[in-house]
Amino acid sequence: MSDLIAASRDLGRVLDEAGAESRQVRDAVRDFVEKVTFATADEIVAMLREVLAEDWMALPPWARNLAYRLACLQRPDDAELLREAAADLLCFGPDWDEQAEELKRRAAELE
């Protein structure tokens, strides 16, 4: 199991079990951010697909947004990934609808 997948699972577990101000939460968030920051797009996409298939709400929206953003920055010409990221953004309210529509537009242009 990759370090990123382990950090993602740990983040979800800790957020479920601990209060938002606990040291465990801060450590899990720091570990996740560090690992996702330096992960390849392949590692990020694999982590998202595996962790979210196990529990669709395992990662908070900010962690999902960060992961998809970093993967899309590494693969700006991957229409499938852009659409996947857009679909995920649309699941969490209107705040990111504009960004999701831009990702869908870019994906359509690529094809």
Gaussian input, Z-matrix of N, CA and C with variables (Angstrom, degrees):
# hf/3-21g

backbone

0 1
 N
 C     1     B1
 C     2     B2     1     A1
 N     3     B3     2     A2     1     D1
 C     4     B4     3     A3     2     D2
 C     5     B5     4     A4     3     D3
 N     6     B6     5     A5     4     D4
 C     7     B7     6     A6     5     D5
 C     8     B8     7     A7     6     D6
 N     9     B9     8     A8     7     D7
 C    10    B10     9     A9     8     D8
 C    11    B11    10    A10     9     D9
 N    12    B12    11    A11    10    D10
 C    13    B13    12    A12    11    D11
 C    14    B14    13    A13    12    D12
 N    15    B15    14    A14    13    D13
 C    16    B16    15    A15    14    D14
 C    17    B17    16    A16    15    D15
 N    18    B18    17    A17    16    D16
 C    19    B19    18    A18    17    D17
 C    20    B20    19    A19    18    D18
 N    21    B21    20    A20    19    D19
 C    22    B22    21    A21    20    D20
 C    23    B23    22    A22    21    D21
 N    24    B24    23    A23    22    D22
 C    25    B25    24    A24    23    D23
 C    26    B26    25    A25    24    D24
 N    27    B27    26    A26    25    D25
 C    28    B28    27    A27    26    D26
 C    29    B29    28    A28    27    D27
 N    30    B30    29    A29    28    D28
 C    31    B31    30    A30    29    D29
 C    32    B32    31    A31    30    D30
 N    33    B33    32    A32    31    D31
 C    34    B34    33    A33    32    D32
 C    35    B35    34    A34    33    D33
 N    36    B36    35    A35    34    D34
 C    37    B37    36    A36    35    D35
 C    38    B38    37    A37    36    D36
 N    39    B39    38    A38    37    D37
 C    40    B40    39    A39    38    D38
 C    41    B41    40    A40    39    D39
 N    42    B42    41    A41    40    D40
 C    43    B43    42    A42    41    D41
 C    44    B44    43    A43    42    D42
 N    45    B45    44    A44    43    D43
 C    46    B46    45    A45    44    D44
 C    47    B47    46    A46    45    D45
 N    48    B48    47    A47    46    D46
 C    49    B49    48    A48    47    D47
 C    50    B50    49    A49    48    D48
 N    51    B51    50    A50    49    D49
 C    52    B52    51    A51    50    D50
 C    53    B53    52    A52    51    D51
 N    54    B54    53    A53    52    D52
 C    55    B55    54    A54    53    D53
 C    56    B56    55    A55    54    D54
 N    57    B57    56    A56    55    D55
 C    58    B58    57    A57    56    D56
 C    59    B59    58    A58    57    D57
 N    60    B60    59    A59    58    D58
 C    61    B61    60    A60    59    D59
 C    62    B62    61    A61    60    D60
 N    63    B63    62    A62    61    D61
 C    64    B64    63    A63    62    D62
 C    65    B65    64    A64    63    D63
 N    66    B66    65    A65    64    D64
 C    67    B67    66    A66    65    D65
 C    68    B68    67    A67    66    D66
 N    69    B69    68    A68    67    D67
 C    70    B70    69    A69    68    D68
 C    71    B71    70    A70    69    D69
 N    72    B72    71    A71    70    D70
 C    73    B73    72    A72    71    D71
 C    74    B74    73    A73    72    D72
 N    75    B75    74    A74    73    D73
 C    76    B76    75    A75    74    D74
 C    77    B77    76    A76    75    D75
 N    78    B78    77    A77    76    D76
 C    79    B79    78    A78    77    D77
 C    80    B80    79    A79    78    D78
 N    81    B81    80    A80    79    D79
 C    82    B82    81    A81    80    D80
 C    83    B83    82    A82    81    D81
 N    84    B84    83    A83    82    D82
 C    85    B85    84    A84    83    D83
 C    86    B86    85    A85    84    D84
 N    87    B87    86    A86    85    D85
 C    88    B88    87    A87    86    D86
 C    89    B89    88    A88    87    D87
 N    90    B90    89    A89    88    D88
 C    91    B91    90    A90    89    D89
 C    92    B92    91    A91    90    D90
 N    93    B93    92    A92    91    D91
 C    94    B94    93    A93    92    D92
 C    95    B95    94    A94    93    D93
 N    96    B96    95    A95    94    D94
 C    97    B97    96    A96    95    D95
 C    98    B98    97    A97    96    D96
 N    99    B99    98    A98    97    D97
 C   100   B100    99    A99    98    D98
 C   101   B101   100   A100    99    D99
 N   102   B102   101   A101   100   D100
 C   103   B103   102   A102   101   D101
 C   104   B104   103   A103   102   D102
 N   105   B105   104   A104   103   D103
 C   106   B106   105   A105   104   D104
 C   107   B107   106   A106   105   D105
 N   108   B108   107   A107   106   D106
 C   109   B109   108   A108   107   D107
 C   110   B110   109   A109   108   D108
 N   111   B111   110   A110   109   D109
 C   112   B112   111   A111   110   D110
 C   113   B113   112   A112   111   D111
 N   114   B114   113   A113   112   D112
 C   115   B115   114   A114   113   D113
 C   116   B116   115   A115   114   D114
 N   117   B117   116   A116   115   D115
 C   118   B118   117   A117   116   D116
 C   119   B119   118   A118   117   D117
 N   120   B120   119   A119   118   D118
 C   121   B121   120   A120   119   D119
 C   122   B122   121   A121   120   D120
 N   123   B123   122   A122   121   D121
 C   124   B124   123   A123   122   D122
 C   125   B125   124   A124   123   D123
 N   126   B126   125   A125   124   D124
 C   127   B127   126   A126   125   D125
 C   128   B128   127   A127   126   D126
 N   129   B129   128   A128   127   D127
 C   130   B130   129   A129   128   D128
 C   131   B131   130   A130   129   D129
 N   132   B132   131   A131   130   D130
 C   133   B133   132   A132   131   D131
 C   134   B134   133   A133   132   D132
 N   135   B135   134   A134   133   D133
 C   136   B136   135   A135   134   D134
 C   137   B137   136   A136   135   D135
 N   138   B138   137   A137   136   D136
 C   139   B139   138   A138   137   D137
 C   140   B140   139   A139   138   D138
 N   141   B141   140   A140   139   D139
 C   142   B142   141   A141   140   D140
 C   143   B143   142   A142   141   D141
 N   144   B144   143   A143   142   D142
 C   145   B145   144   A144   143   D143
 C   146   B146   145   A145   144   D144
 N   147   B147   146   A146   145   D145
 C   148   B148   147   A147   146   D146
 C   149   B149   148   A148   147   D147
 N   150   B150   149   A149   148   D148
 C   151   B151   150   A150   149   D149
 C   152   B152   151   A151   150   D150
 N   153   B153   152   A152   151   D151
 C   154   B154   153   A153   152   D152
 C   155   B155   154   A154   153   D153
 N   156   B156   155   A155   154   D154
 C   157   B157   156   A156   155   D155
 C   158   B158   157   A157   156   D156
 N   159   B159   158   A158   157   D157
 C   160   B160   159   A159   158   D158
 C   161   B161   160   A160   159   D159
 N   162   B162   161   A161   160   D160
 C   163   B163   162   A162   161   D161
 C   164   B164   163   A163   162   D162
 N   165   B165   164   A164   163   D163
 C   166   B166   165   A165   164   D164
 C   167   B167   166   A166   165   D165
 N   168   B168   167   A167   166   D166
 C   169   B169   168   A168   167   D167
 C   170   B170   169   A169   168   D168
 N   171   B171   170   A170   169   D169
 C   172   B172   171   A171   170   D170
 C   173   B173   172   A172   171   D171
 N   174   B174   173   A173   172   D172
 C   175   B175   174   A174   173   D173
 C   176   B176   175   A175   174   D174
 N   177   B177   176   A176   175   D175
 C   178   B178   177   A177   176   D176
 C   179   B179   178   A178   177   D177
 N   180   B180   179   A179   178   D178
 C   181   B181   180   A180   179   D179
 C   182   B182   181   A181   180   D180
 N   183   B183   182   A182   181   D181
 C   184   B184   183   A183   182   D182
 C   185   B185   184   A184   183   D183
 N   186   B186   185   A185   184   D184
 C   187   B187   186   A186   185   D185
 C   188   B188   187   A187   186   D186
 N   189   B189   188   A188   187   D187
 C   190   B190   189   A189   188   D188
 C   191   B191   190   A190   189   D189
 N   192   B192   191   A191   190   D190
 C   193   B193   192   A192   191   D191
 C   194   B194   193   A193   192   D192
 N   195   B195   194   A194   193   D193
 C   196   B196   195   A195   194   D194
 C   197   B197   196   A196   195   D195
 N   198   B198   197   A197   196   D196
 C   199   B199   198   A198   197   D197
 C   200   B200   199   A199   198   D198
 N   201   B201   200   A200   199   D199
 C   202   B202   201   A201   200   D200
 C   203   B203   202   A202   201   D201
 N   204   B204   203   A203   202   D202
 C   205   B205   204   A204   203   D203
 C   206   B206   205   A205   204   D204
 N   207   B207   206   A206   205   D205
 C   208   B208   207   A207   206   D206
 C   209   B209   208   A208   207   D207
 N   210   B210   209   A209   208   D208
 C   211   B211   210   A210   209   D209
 C   212   B212   211   A211   210   D210
 N   213   B213   212   A212   211   D211
 C   214   B214   213   A213   212   D212
 C   215   B215   214   A214   213   D213
 N   216   B216   215   A215   214   D214
 C   217   B217   216   A216   215   D215
 C   218   B218   217   A217   216   D216
 N   219   B219   218   A218   217   D217
 C   220   B220   219   A219   218   D218
 C   221   B221   220   A220   219   D219
 N   222   B222   221   A221   220   D220
 C   223   B223   222   A222   221   D221
 C   224   B224   223   A223   222   D222
 N   225   B225   224   A224   223   D223
 C   226   B226   225   A225   224   D224
 C   227   B227   226   A226   225   D225
 N   228   B228   227   A227   226   D226
 C   229   B229   228   A228   227   D227
 C   230   B230   229   A229   228   D228
 N   231   B231   230   A230   229   D229
 C   232   B232   231   A231   230   D230
 C   233   B233   232   A232   231   D231
 N   234   B234   233   A233   232   D232
 C   235   B235   234   A234   233   D233
 C   236   B236   235   A235   234   D234
 N   237   B237   236   A236   235   D235
 C   238   B238   237   A237   236   D236
 C   239   B239   238   A238   237   D237
 N   240   B240   239   A239   238   D238
 C   241   B241   240   A240   239   D239
 C   242   B242   241   A241   240   D240
 N   243   B243   242   A242   241   D241
 C   244   B244   243   A243   242   D242
 C   245   B245   244   A244   243   D243
 N   246   B246   245   A245   244   D244
 C   247   B247   246   A246   245   D245
 C   248   B248   247   A247   246   D246
 N   249   B249   248   A248   247   D247
 C   250   B250   249   A249   248   D248
 C   251   B251   250   A250   249   D249
 N   252   B252   251   A251   250   D250
 C   253   B253   252   A252   251   D251
 C   254   B254   253   A253   252   D252
 N   255   B255   254   A254   253   D253
 C   256   B256   255   A255   254   D254
 C   257   B257   256   A256   255   D255
 N   258   B258   257   A257   256   D256
 C   259   B259   258   A258   257   D257
 C   260   B260   259   A259   258   D258
 N   261   B261   260   A260   259   D259
 C   262   B262   261   A261   260   D260
 C   263   B263   262   A262   261   D261
 N   264   B264   263   A263   262   D262
 C   265   B265   264   A264   263   D263
 C   266   B266   265   A265   264   D264
 N   267   B267   266   A266   265   D265
 C   268   B268   267   A267   266   D266
 C   269   B269   268   A268   267   D267
 N   270   B270   269   A269   268   D268
 C   271   B271   270   A270   269   D269
 C   272   B272   271   A271   270   D270
 N   273   B273   272   A272   271   D271
 C   274   B274   273   A273   272   D272
 C   275   B275   274   A274   273   D273
 N   276   B276   275   A275   274   D274
 C   277   B277   276   A276   275   D275
 C   278   B278   277   A277   276   D276
 N   279   B279   278   A278   277   D277
 C   280   B280   279   A279   278   D278
 C   281   B281   280   A280   279   D279
 N   282   B282   281   A281   280   D280
 C   283   B283   282   A282   281   D281
 C   284   B284   283   A283   282   D282
 N   285   B285   284   A284   283   D283
 C   286   B286   285   A285   284   D284
 C   287   B287   286   A286   285   D285
 N   288   B288   287   A287   286   D286
 C   289   B289   288   A288   287   D287
 C   290   B290   289   A289   288   D288
 N   291   B291   290   A290   289   D289
 C   292   B292   291   A291   290   D290
 C   293   B293   292   A292   291   D291
 N   294   B294   293   A293   292   D292
 C   295   B295   294   A294   293   D293
 C   296   B296   295   A295   294   D294
 N   297   B297   296   A296   295   D295
 C   298   B298   297   A297   296   D296
 C   299   B299   298   A298   297   D297
 N   300   B300   299   A299   298   D298
 C   301   B301   300   A300   299   D299
 C   302   B302   301   A301   300   D300
 N   303   B303   302   A302   301   D301
 C   304   B304   303   A303   302   D302
 C   305   B305   304   A304   303   D303
 N   306   B306   305   A305   304   D304
 C   307   B307   306   A306   305   D305
 C   308   B308   307   A307   306   D306
 N   309   B309   308   A308   307   D307
 C   310   B310   309   A309   308   D308
 C   311   B311   310   A310   309   D309
 N   312   B312   311   A311   310   D310
 C   313   B313   312   A312   311   D311
 C   314   B314   313   A313   312   D312
 N   315   B315   314   A314   313   D313
 C   316   B316   315   A315   314   D314
 C   317   B317   316   A316   315   D315
 N   318   B318   317   A317   316   D316
 C   319   B319   318   A318   317   D317
 C   320   B320   319   A319   318   D318
 N   321   B321   320   A320   319   D319
 C   322   B322   321   A321   320   D320
 C   323   B323   322   A322   321   D321
 N   324   B324   323   A323   322   D322
 C   325   B325   324   A324   323   D323
 C   326   B326   325   A325   324   D324
 N   327   B327   326   A326   325   D325
 C   328   B328   327   A327   326   D326
 C   329   B329   328   A328   327   D327
 N   330   B330   329   A329   328   D328
 C   331   B331   330   A330   329   D329
 C   332   B332   331   A331   330   D330

   B1=1.4568
   B2=1.5252
   B3=1.3220
   B4=1.4566
   B5=1.5239
   B6=1.3200
   B7=1.4668
   B8=1.5233
   B9=1.3439
   B10=1.4624
   B11=1.5219
   B12=1.3196
   B13=1.4678
   B14=1.5215
   B15=1.3156
   B16=1.4707
   B17=1.5251
   B18=1.3249
   B19=1.4673
   B20=1.5234
   B21=1.3265
   B22=1.4651
   B23=1.5205
   B24=1.3236
   B25=1.4711
   B26=1.5249
   B27=1.3243
   B28=1.4606
   B29=1.5240
   B30=1.3272
   B31=1.4582
   B32=1.5236
   B33=1.3265
   B34=1.4629
   B35=1.5142
   B36=1.3262
   B37=1.4669
   B38=1.5150
   B39=1.3173
   B40=1.4649
   B41=1.5218
   B42=1.3122
   B43=1.4645
   B44=1.5197
   B45=1.3239
   B46=1.4606
   B47=1.5270
   B48=1.3336
   B49=1.4683
   B50=1.5257
   B51=1.3214
   B52=1.4585
   B53=1.5252
   B54=1.3070
   B55=1.4476
   B56=1.5227
   B57=1.3113
   B58=1.4631
   B59=1.5249
   B60=1.3055
   B61=1.4601
   B62=1.5253
   B63=1.2916
   B64=1.4566
   B65=1.5235
   B66=1.2991
   B67=1.4632
   B68=1.5255
   B69=1.3250
   B70=1.4660
   B71=1.5240
   B72=1.3201
   B73=1.4594
   B74=1.5208
   B75=1.3177
   B76=1.4780
   B77=1.5212
   B78=1.3177
   B79=1.4625
   B80=1.5297
   B81=1.3279
   B82=1.4657
   B83=1.5296
   B84=1.3299
   B85=1.4630
   B86=1.5245
   B87=1.3244
   B88=1.4641
   B89=1.5272
   B90=1.3258
   B91=1.4577
   B92=1.5337
   B93=1.3307
   B94=1.4620
   B95=1.5270
   B96=1.3179
   B97=1.4728
   B98=1.5211
   B99=1.3081
   B100=1.4658
   B101=1.5292
   B102=1.3131
   B103=1.4612
   B104=1.5280
   B105=1.3221
   B106=1.4602
   B107=1.5317
   B108=1.3129
   B109=1.4638
   B110=1.5205
   B111=1.3128
   B112=1.4589
   B113=1.5304
   B114=1.3288
   B115=1.4577
   B116=1.5323
   B117=1.3166
   B118=1.4604
   B119=1.5256
   B120=1.3170
   B121=1.4608
   B122=1.5284
   B123=1.3280
   B124=1.4695
   B125=1.5222
   B126=1.3241
   B127=1.4685
   B128=1.5253
   B129=1.3105
   B130=1.4714
   B131=1.5217
   B132=1.3276
   B133=1.4615
   B134=1.5331
   B135=1.3206
   B136=1.4685
   B137=1.5211
   B138=1.3227
   B139=1.4629
   B140=1.5207
   B141=1.3282
   B142=1.4608
   B143=1.5240
   B144=1.2936
   B145=1.4677
   B146=1.5235
   B147=1.3217
   B148=1.4641
   B149=1.5264
   B150=1.3245
   B151=1.4665
   B152=1.5225
   B153=1.3313
   B154=1.4645
   B155=1.5258
   B156=1.3228
   B157=1.4690
   B158=1.5243
   B159=1.3323
   B160=1.4703
   B161=1.5260
   B162=1.3356
   B163=1.4662
   B164=1.5221
   B165=1.3289
   B166=1.4588
   B167=1.5342
   B168=1.3070
   B169=1.4690
   B170=1.5338
   B171=1.3151
   B172=1.4645
   B173=1.5179
   B174=1.3131
   B175=1.4623
   B176=1.5281
   B177=1.3281
   B178=1.4604
   B179=1.5301
   B180=1.3299
   B181=1.4721
   B182=1.5286
   B183=1.3253
   B184=1.4685
   B185=1.5257
   B186=1.3371
   B187=1.4658
   B188=1.5288
   B189=1.3173
   B190=1.4627
   B191=1.5223
   B192=1.3384
   B193=1.4624
   B194=1.5238
   B195=1.3172
   B196=1.4621
   B197=1.5224
   B198=1.3082
   B199=1.4617
   B200=1.5285
   B201=1.3215
   B202=1.4664
   B203=1.5293
   B204=1.3149
   B205=1.4724
   B206=1.5230
   B207=1.3192
   B208=1.4653
   B209=1.5267
   B210=1.3233
   B211=1.4654
   B212=1.5261
   B213=1.3293
   B214=1.4742
   B215=1.5285
   B216=1.3066
   B217=1.4653
   B218=1.5265
   B219=1.3259
   B220=1.4586
   B221=1.5277
   B222=1.3256
   B223=1.4711
   B224=1.5350
   B225=1.3267
   B226=1.4725
   B227=1.5340
   B228=1.3275
   B229=1.4619
   B230=1.5292
   B231=1.3155
   B232=1.4609
   B233=1.5315
   B234=1.3328
   B235=1.4638
   B236=1.5268
   B237=1.3291
   B238=1.4689
   B239=1.5312
   B240=1.3200
   B241=1.4675
   B242=1.5297
   B243=1.3243
   B244=1.4652
   B245=1.5256
   B246=1.3303
   B247=1.4669
   B248=1.5260
   B249=1.3279
   B250=1.4715
   B251=1.5312
   B252=1.3322
   B253=1.4673
   B254=1.5301
   B255=1.3319
   B256=1.4649
   B257=1.5271
   B258=1.3132
   B259=1.4701
   B260=1.5232
   B261=1.3257
   B262=1.4621
   B263=1.5284
   B264=1.3279
   B265=1.4651
   B266=1.5266
   B267=1.3236
   B268=1.4670
   B269=1.5240
   B270=1.3117
   B271=1.4685
   B272=1.5246
   B273=1.3221
   B274=1.4657
   B275=1.5225
   B276=1.2916
   B277=1.4441
   B278=1.5127
   B279=1.2962
   B280=1.4602
   B281=1.5276
   B282=1.3083
   B283=1.4632
   B284=1.5176
   B285=1.3279
   B286=1.4627
   B287=1.5232
   B288=1.3247
   B289=1.4605
   B290=1.5258
   B291=1.3048
   B292=1.4638
   B293=1.5308
   B294=1.3224
   B295=1.4649
   B296=1.5282
   B297=1.3311
   B298=1.4600
   B299=1.5252
   B300=1.3181
   B301=1.4634
   B302=1.5288
   B303=1.3186
   B304=1.4666
   B305=1.5268
   B306=1.3199
   B307=1.4748
   B308=1.5294
   B309=1.3291
   B310=1.4608
   B311=1.5264
   B312=1.3185
   B313=1.4618
   B314=1.5280
   B315=1.3256
   B316=1.4702
   B317=1.5226
   B318=1.3236
   B319=1.4716
   B320=1.5297
   B321=1.3148
   B322=1.4639
   B323=1.5206
   B324=1.3156
   B325=1.4654
   B326=1.5256
   B327=1.2980
   B328=1.4593
   B329=1.5216
   B330=1.3050
   B331=1.4668
   B332=1.4768
   A1=108.00
   A2=115.89
   A3=118.70
   A4=111.32
   A5=114.56
   A6=120.24
   A7=111.30
   A8=116.91
   A9=120.86
   A10=111.26
   A11=117.63
   A12=120.24
   A13=109.43
   A14=117.47
   A15=120.49
   A16=110.70
   A17=117.34
   A18=120.87
   A19=110.81
   A20=117.34
   A21=121.53
   A22=111.21
   A23=115.43
   A24=118.98
   A25=110.63
   A26=116.28
   A27=120.59
   A28=110.54
   A29=117.25
   A30=120.99
   A31=110.26
   A32=116.91
   A33=119.81
   A34=112.35
   A35=117.02
   A36=121.20
   A37=110.88
   A38=116.78
   A39=120.78
   A40=110.66
   A41=117.54
   A42=119.67
   A43=111.05
   A44=117.46
   A45=120.81
   A46=111.88
   A47=116.70
   A48=121.06
   A49=114.58
   A50=117.56
   A51=120.26
   A52=111.67
   A53=115.32
   A54=121.08
   A55=110.11
   A56=116.39
   A57=121.81
   A58=113.45
   A59=118.48
   A60=120.73
   A61=113.41
   A62=117.87
   A63=119.34
   A64=111.78
   A65=114.90
   A66=121.33
   A67=110.72
   A68=116.85
   A69=120.90
   A70=110.63
   A71=116.68
   A72=120.72
   A73=110.08
   A74=116.58
   A75=119.73
   A76=110.81
   A77=117.83
   A78=121.19
   A79=111.11
   A80=116.83
   A81=120.41
   A82=110.91
   A83=116.67
   A84=120.92
   A85=109.86
   A86=117.45
   A87=121.51
   A88=110.79
   A89=117.01
   A90=121.18
   A91=110.40
   A92=117.09
   A93=120.78
   A94=110.51
   A95=116.63
   A96=120.44
   A97=110.75
   A98=117.09
   A99=120.31
   A100=111.22
   A101=116.47
   A102=119.73
   A103=112.00
   A104=117.95
   A105=120.18
   A106=110.61
   A107=117.35
   A108=120.69
   A109=111.91
   A110=117.10
   A111=120.77
   A112=113.54
   A113=117.45
   A114=121.82
   A115=110.24
   A116=115.15
   A117=119.89
   A118=109.14
   A119=115.64
   A120=119.90
   A121=110.43
   A122=117.01
   A123=120.02
   A124=111.40
   A125=116.75
   A126=120.57
   A127=111.06
   A128=116.68
   A129=120.65
   A130=110.69
   A131=116.77
   A132=120.46
   A133=110.41
   A134=116.95
   A135=120.08
   A136=110.72
   A137=117.09
   A138=120.99
   A139=110.48
   A140=117.12
   A141=120.10
   A142=111.30
   A143=116.22
   A144=119.35
   A145=111.55
   A146=117.45
   A147=120.09
   A148=111.82
   A149=116.88
   A150=120.58
   A151=110.97
   A152=117.57
   A153=119.90
   A154=111.93
   A155=118.32
   A156=120.38
   A157=110.72
   A158=116.13
   A159=120.66
   A160=111.46
   A161=115.64
   A162=121.47
   A163=106.91
   A164=116.41
   A165=121.44
   A166=112.39
   A167=118.66
   A168=122.03
   A169=111.86
   A170=117.56
   A171=120.90
   A172=112.69
   A173=117.23
   A174=120.99
   A175=109.89
   A176=117.43
   A177=119.24
   A178=110.01
   A179=117.16
   A180=119.88
   A181=114.08
   A182=118.83
   A183=118.98
   A184=111.10
   A185=117.41
   A186=120.77
   A187=110.38
   A188=116.61
   A189=121.16
   A190=110.06
   A191=115.80
   A192=120.07
   A193=110.86
   A194=116.80
   A195=121.10
   A196=110.73
   A197=116.61
   A198=120.34
   A199=111.20
   A200=116.86
   A201=119.00
   A202=110.99
   A203=117.23
   A204=120.58
   A205=110.56
   A206=116.69
   A207=120.21
   A208=111.20
   A209=117.47
   A210=120.21
   A211=110.50
   A212=117.00
   A213=120.59
   A214=111.71
   A215=117.60
   A216=120.01
   A217=111.21
   A218=116.62
   A219=120.50
   A220=112.12
   A221=116.06
   A222=121.04
   A223=110.11
   A224=117.37
   A225=119.55
   A226=114.00
   A227=117.49
   A228=120.83
   A229=113.00
   A230=117.54
   A231=122.42
   A232=108.91
   A233=115.72
   A234=121.00
   A235=112.24
   A236=117.03
   A237=120.35
   A238=110.74
   A239=116.53
   A240=120.65
   A241=110.80
   A242=117.69
   A243=120.66
   A244=110.80
   A245=116.79
   A246=119.53
   A247=111.77
   A248=116.93
   A249=120.76
   A250=110.33
   A251=116.31
   A252=120.59
   A253=110.65
   A254=116.75
   A255=120.86
   A256=110.81
   A257=116.46
   A258=120.34
   A259=110.64
   A260=116.43
   A261=119.27
   A262=110.84
   A263=117.31
   A264=120.36
   A265=111.70
   A266=116.53
   A267=120.96
   A268=112.60
   A269=117.54
   A270=121.46
   A271=113.16
   A272=117.48
   A273=119.28
   A274=113.19
   A275=115.66
   A276=119.80
   A277=114.63
   A278=114.66
   A279=120.20
   A280=114.91
   A281=118.29
   A282=120.15
   A283=113.38
   A284=117.09
   A285=120.75
   A286=112.46
   A287=117.67
   A288=120.47
   A289=112.13
   A290=117.34
   A291=120.61
   A292=111.31
   A293=116.65
   A294=120.76
   A295=110.82
   A296=116.44
   A297=120.43
   A298=110.55
   A299=116.84
   A300=120.34
   A301=110.78
   A302=117.34
   A303=120.89
   A304=110.85
   A305=117.53
   A306=120.53
   A307=110.66
   A308=117.40
   A309=120.19
   A310=110.80
   A311=117.54
   A312=121.86
   A313=110.01
   A314=116.37
   A315=120.36
   A316=111.47
   A317=116.43
   A318=120.25
   A319=110.36
   A320=117.13
   A321=120.80
   A322=110.81
   A323=117.50
   A324=121.18
   A325=111.54
   A326=116.68
   A327=120.77
   A328=112.19
   A329=116.01
   A330=119.84
   A331=108.21
   D1=136.14
   D2=-178.12
   D3=-72.29
   D4=157.97
   D5=177.17
   D6=-61.66
   D7=-36.24
   D8=179.78
   D9=-65.79
   D10=-43.58
   D11=178.63
   D12=-64.30
   D13=-42.87
   D14=178.42
   D15=-61.84
   D16=-43.55
   D17=179.45
   D18=-64.35
   D19=-36.72
   D20=178.96
   D21=-66.66
   D22=-45.15
   D23=178.03
   D24=-63.72
   D25=-40.92
   D26=179.65
   D27=-63.91
   D28=-41.85
   D29=178.28
   D30=-58.67
   D31=-49.24
   D32=179.43
   D33=-60.98
   D34=-42.89
   D35=-179.59
   D36=-64.02
   D37=-46.82
   D38=-177.13
   D39=-66.02
   D40=-40.99
   D41=178.96
   D42=-63.60
   D43=-33.87
   D44=177.48
   D45=-70.72
   D46=-36.47
   D47=-171.33
   D48=-92.10
   D49=-29.75
   D50=-169.91
   D51=-112.66
   D52=162.60
   D53=173.37
   D54=-74.22
   D55=155.22
   D56=-174.46
   D57=-62.27
   D58=-19.57
   D59=-177.31
   D60=-99.59
   D61=4.31
   D62=-175.17
   D63=-75.29
   D64=155.95
   D65=177.69
   D66=-63.20
   D67=-36.18
   D68=178.19
   D69=-58.57
   D70=-43.06
   D71=-179.91
   D72=-64.79
   D73=-47.62
   D74=179.46
   D75=-59.47
   D76=-41.60
   D77=179.93
   D78=-66.65
   D79=-41.94
   D80=-179.65
   D81=-66.32
   D82=-40.47
   D83=178.02
   D84=-64.08
   D85=-47.02
   D86=179.80
   D87=-60.22
   D88=-43.58
   D89=-178.98
   D90=-64.74
   D91=-44.28
   D92=178.87
   D93=-61.38
   D94=-49.55
   D95=-177.77
   D96=-60.98
   D97=-42.30
   D98=179.08
   D99=-62.31
   D100=-45.62
   D101=-176.96
   D102=-69.90
   D103=-41.94
   D104=-179.08
   D105=-70.14
   D106=-31.65
   D107=179.83
   D108=-61.51
   D109=-37.94
   D110=-175.63
   D111=-104.08
   D112=9.39
   D113=179.48
   D114=-82.70
   D115=153.41
   D116=173.84
   D117=-77.57
   D118=164.30
   D119=177.47
   D120=-59.80
   D121=-39.92
   D122=178.35
   D123=-60.60
   D124=-43.46
   D125=179.12
   D126=-64.53
   D127=-41.49
   D128=-179.03
   D129=-65.20
   D130=-48.17
   D131=-179.15
   D132=-62.81
   D133=-42.62
   D134=178.40
   D135=-61.46
   D136=-42.67
   D137=179.02
   D138=-62.36
   D139=-49.25
   D140=-178.86
   D141=-58.82
   D142=-46.49
   D143=-177.87
   D144=-65.30
   D145=-41.45
   D146=-178.80
   D147=-70.85
   D148=-50.32
   D149=-175.92
   D150=-66.70
   D151=-42.53
   D152=-178.21
   D153=-74.19
   D154=-25.21
   D155=174.69
   D156=-68.69
   D157=-33.22
   D158=178.30
   D159=-72.60
   D160=-42.52
   D161=-178.65
   D162=-154.16
   D163=106.20
   D164=-172.92
   D165=-57.83
   D166=-26.83
   D167=-179.78
   D168=-104.54
   D169=21.12
   D170=-177.05
   D171=-65.32
   D172=-31.20
   D173=179.72
   D174=-111.64
   D175=137.94
   D176=176.82
   D177=-68.65
   D178=157.07
   D179=-178.31
   D180=-52.89
   D181=-38.53
   D182=-178.60
   D183=-62.80
   D184=-36.87
   D185=-179.25
   D186=-71.95
   D187=-38.78
   D188=177.21
   D189=-64.79
   D190=-46.63
   D191=-179.59
   D192=-59.42
   D193=-45.00
   D194=179.40
   D195=-61.77
   D196=-46.65
   D197=-178.48
   D198=-62.52
   D199=-48.85
   D200=179.03
   D201=-63.20
   D202=-40.03
   D203=-179.87
   D204=-60.16
   D205=-46.74
   D206=-179.42
   D207=-65.29
   D208=-39.26
   D209=178.27
   D210=-66.01
   D211=-43.08
   D212=179.90
   D213=-66.15
   D214=-34.16
   D215=176.70
   D216=-66.31
   D217=-32.67
   D218=178.45
   D219=-79.31
   D220=-26.30
   D221=-178.46
   D222=-129.26
   D223=66.58
   D224=-175.64
   D225=-67.34
   D226=-15.41
   D227=-178.54
   D228=-105.38
   D229=16.28
   D230=-179.79
   D231=-97.21
   D232=94.47
   D233=-175.64
   D234=-59.50
   D235=-39.46
   D236=-179.85
   D237=-62.23
   D238=-44.38
   D239=179.30
   D240=-65.29
   D241=-41.74
   D242=178.85
   D243=-60.61
   D244=-41.90
   D245=178.08
   D246=-67.44
   D247=-38.95
   D248=178.16
   D249=-62.50
   D250=-43.78
   D251=178.40
   D252=-64.06
   D253=-40.90
   D254=178.78
   D255=-62.26
   D256=-44.77
   D257=179.96
   D258=-61.20
   D259=-39.70
   D260=179.49
   D261=-66.45
   D262=-42.43
   D263=177.99
   D264=-59.23
   D265=-40.01
   D266=-177.94
   D267=-66.82
   D268=-17.38
   D269=-178.96
   D270=-76.64
   D271=-11.56
   D272=-171.95
   D273=-122.03
   D274=41.36
   D275=170.67
   D276=92.06
   D277=174.53
   D278=-172.67
   D279=-75.28
   D280=-9.09
   D281=-176.28
   D282=-58.02
   D283=-31.82
   D284=-175.13
   D285=-114.76
   D286=13.80
   D287=-178.14
   D288=-60.27
   D289=-39.92
   D290=179.90
   D291=-62.18
   D292=-43.49
   D293=177.73
   D294=-65.39
   D295=-38.79
   D296=179.20
   D297=-63.84
   D298=-42.95
   D299=179.09
   D300=-64.26
   D301=-36.94
   D302=176.68
   D303=-64.39
   D304=-41.66
   D305=177.03
   D306=-63.26
   D307=-41.82
   D308=178.82
   D309=-65.60
   D310=-38.26
   D311=178.25
   D312=-63.56
   D313=-45.95
   D314=178.76
   D315=-61.94
   D316=-40.15
   D317=178.50
   D318=-62.86
   D319=-42.63
   D320=179.34
   D321=-64.32
   D322=-38.98
   D323=178.23
   D324=-63.92
   D325=-35.34
   D326=-178.86
   D327=-67.61
   D328=-26.72
   D329=-178.52
   D330=-97.06

